[in-house]
Amino acid sequence: MLSKFLIPKWAIRHEKVNLSATVLAEASIDFLPLQFKPIIDGLKQFNMPNPLVSIVIPAYNEEKNLLKTLSSLSQLKPNYPTELIVANNNSTDQTQKILDLCGVKSVFEKRQGISYARQAGLEATRGAYILSADADTIYPPDWGNLFVDTLINNPDVACVYGRYSFLPHNLSRWSRVGLAIHEMLAEIAFSLRSKERECVNVMGFNFAYRRTDGLQVGGFKHNLNRKVTQRSEDGWMALELSRLGKVRLVSAQSRVWTSDRRLLDDGSLFKAFVARVKRYLNNWLAPTVSVSQKQG
């Protein structure tokens, strides 16, 4: 229980990886800052000719976060041949330069929006299993292995997802204790949610599915307008995948750590929790709509 209130040392180490815009601007293949070298070496493991697994990351102006994410992925220990693809969604900062310096495969998606970026990444993959990630999230070394194991060994499961924790901005903006309490209360609400609504628990930075299934259901839905529909591209994909099989929570010993900026949309930690409770109650009180009804 105590561990929920603490940030693990491995996550802090990656979170502290940072370069100023000036240093990035001056960096080149011939002049690499020291922070790049171990990351580049670790990322070489994703240069696979025949990957079984594909990690897909959408990125829009992520120069402040991307290197931290790549640092964590460089220390990933996948059990299967794995490739890494970043979908650059019209970034105007140095996101693409970081990808090029690190030797990361990237695709450019000019249509603006995270659903378009995730779709472009999906279509560029070669692996049979897709691990969905984000450019502002830090991943433990064993991330993804249980996801793929579950999909391989359970044909009746179409979508798997995991738990996550929030990193305080600059490791100090909000008390980790407050964030941990927020997460625990949210997870209680998640556990009470009916199986028909479990897809709402799925977050784009920490879930997996089969490539063929993702393409079969048409990929990610665009123009959902989350503020109006209370739907997002990740939850919608999970809902579509639930037509083909079960949606299952896969609990790993180490969870992923993601930026707390997702909470800033609501203004404060308290407001974020209140907003989440309201969304949960709205979803819980609303009549359940089956996938077959939705399609009809």
N, C-alpha and C positions, 0 to 999 in steps of 0.2 A: 504493500500500500504506500509506503514512504517513497518508493521509487517514482510514483506518479507526480510527486511534487518537485522532483529534481531533474535537471537536464543532464543526460549522460555525457561523460567526457568525450566520447567519440563524436557526438553531435556538436559539442562546443568547439572541438578542434576544426571541424569543417565550417562552422558558422563564422569563425574568425578569419577564414580565407577571404581576403578582400584586396582589391587594387583600386587606386584612385583613377579617375578618368584620364588624368594627365599621364600616368604610368602606362595605362592601356594604349593611349594614343601613340606613345613612343615605342611600344613593344612591336617586335617583328620576329620572323623566324630566326634571324641572325642575332636578335637582341631580346631574349626571353627573360622576364623576371623569374627569380628563383622559384616562386610559388607554382609556376606553370610546369616545371620539369617533372616532378613526381606525378602530377595529374595526367600529363601527356603519356607518360610511360604506362600508367594504370589503365588508361582508356584504350590502349592498343589492343586489349583483349577483345574489344568489340569489332575488330576488323575480321569478321568471320565470312568465309566464302559461302557457307551453307548453314545459316543460323536456324535453330529451332524456335528461338524466342526473339522477339523484337521489343525493345523499350522505345516508346514514343513520347516525346516531350514537345508541347507547343510553347512558343516563346515570342513575346512581344515586348521589346525594350526592357530586357532583363539583365543588362550589364552589371547591375549591383548584386544580383542573386545567382546568376547562372554559374559562375565559377565555383561557388559553394556547392551547388548541386552536382556539378561535374566532379568536384573533389570527392564527394561521397560515393558517386558511381564508380570512380576510378579504383575504389577499394572494394567494390562488389565482388562476391565470390559465387558466381552463378554455377549451378550444377549442370547446365545445358549450354550448348553453343548459342551465344547471344549477340545481337547487333544493337546499336544505339542510333536513333534517328531523331533529330530536332527539326521541327517545322517552324521556320522563321516567318512570322506573320506581319510583314511590313515594318520590321524594327528600324528605327531611325537612329538609334544609338550604336554602341559598339558590340551588340549581341553577335552579329555575324563574324566580326573579327575574332572574338573569343572562340567561336566554334572553329574557325579556320586555323587559328594558332594551336588549338588542342587536337586538331585532326579529326573532328567529329563530323560524321555524315549529316548533311542538312538538306532540306527541301524548302523552297520559297513558296509561300501561299499569299497571293496578293489580295484575295477576298478577306476583308477584315472580320475578325471574330474567332473566338476560341474553338467553336465547333468546326469552322472551316480548317483551322490549323490541325486539329485532331484528325479530321478526315483526310487531309493531305498526308499526314504522317502514316495513317493506317494504310492508305493506298500505296505508299512507298515501301512498306514492309515486305520482308521475304519469309519471316518466321511464321510458324503455325500458331503460336501463342503470343498474344499482345499484352505487354505490361504497360499500363497507362500511368504516366508520371507528370510532374510539373517542374518548371524551372526555378521555383522558389521553395523547394522541399529538399530535405536532407534524408538520405536513405541508409539504413544499416547494412552491413556486409552480407547478411543472409536474405535481404529483401528479394521477393519474387519467387524464391525456390518453392515455398509451400503453395503459392498460387498455382504454379505450373504443375506441381505434383498432384494437386487436387483436380485440376482439369484433365490431366492424363489418366488418372485412376478412377474418375467418376464421369462417365459419359452423360449422365443425367444432369450434371451441373453445367450451366452455360456462362455464369458470371461469378467471380469471387472478388471479395474486397477485404480490406483490413482496417485496423484502428489507427489513430493518429493523435499527435499532441501538437500544441502550438508553442513556437519559440517566441519569447518576448523580444520586441524590437531592440536591437543592440544588446540583447541578453539582460536588459534591465528596465525597459520602459514600463512594463507591467510586472507585477509580482508573479512569479511562476506559480505560487500558491493559488492566487486568484484564477489563473488560467486552468490549473488542475481541477479546481472545484467546478468551474464551468464545464470542463470536459466530462467529469464524472456525472454531473446532473444530465448533461446531454446524452450520455451513453445509457442512462436509465430510461430516458425517453425513447431512445432508439430500440432498447430491448422490449419496450411495451408496444411498439409499433407492430401491427399485424403483418403476417408473411406477405399478404397482398401488397403491402406498402414498403416492404424491405428495400426495394430499389432506391427509395429516397435516401437511404443511408450511404449509398455508393458515392464516393468522391473521386473526381477525375485524376487526382494525384496518387491514388492507391487502389487500383483495381485491375482485373485481368479478364481476358476472354479469348475465345478462339477466333482467328482471323476470318475463317470461312463463315462463322456465325455473325460476326460484325458486318461483313459485306452482305450476307443474306438478308439481314433486317434493314439494309439500306444505309448503314453507317450512322453518323451523328446527325441529328436533326438541327436545322439552322433556324434563326430568327424566332427563338422561343420567347424572348422578352421575359426574363426571369421575374422581374418586379411585378409583372402583370399575371403571368401564368403560374408562378411559384414552381416552375420547372427549369431544369438546367440540362445541358447537353450530356453530362455524365449520368445523371439519374434517368434521363429519357432513354439513353442507350441501354441501361440496366433493365428498364421496363420492357424495351423491345426484346432484349435477350431472354427475358423471363418467358417469352412465348416458346422458346426452344428448350428451356431447362430451368433448373433451380438457380436462385441467387443465394450464395452462401457466404457468411462471414468466416474468414479463415484467420484464426488468432495465432500470431507469431510472438515469440518471446520479446523481440524488439519491434517497436512501432516506428513509423516514420514521423519526422518532425517538420512541420510546415510553418511558413511565415504567419505571424498573427495579423497581417494586413487584411486578411479575409474578414476579421472582426471589425476593422476600422470603418468598413462600409456602414456599420450601424452607429458609429460615433464613439462608443465606449464599451468596455467589457460588460457592464450591467445592461446597457441597451442591447448589446448583441445577444445576451442570454434571454432577455424579455422578448426580443424579436423571434428568437428560435422557438421559445415556448408558444408564442402566438402561431407561428407557422405549423408547429406540431399539432396544436389544438385544431387549427383549421383543417389540416389533412385528416386528423383522427375523426373529427365530427362530420366531415364531408362523406357522402355516400360512396361506398367502394365501387370503383369502375373496373370491371375485368378487362383483360387485354382484348378478348373477343368482342366485348361491347364497344371498346374504344375503336376497334377497327371497323366495326359496323357503322 
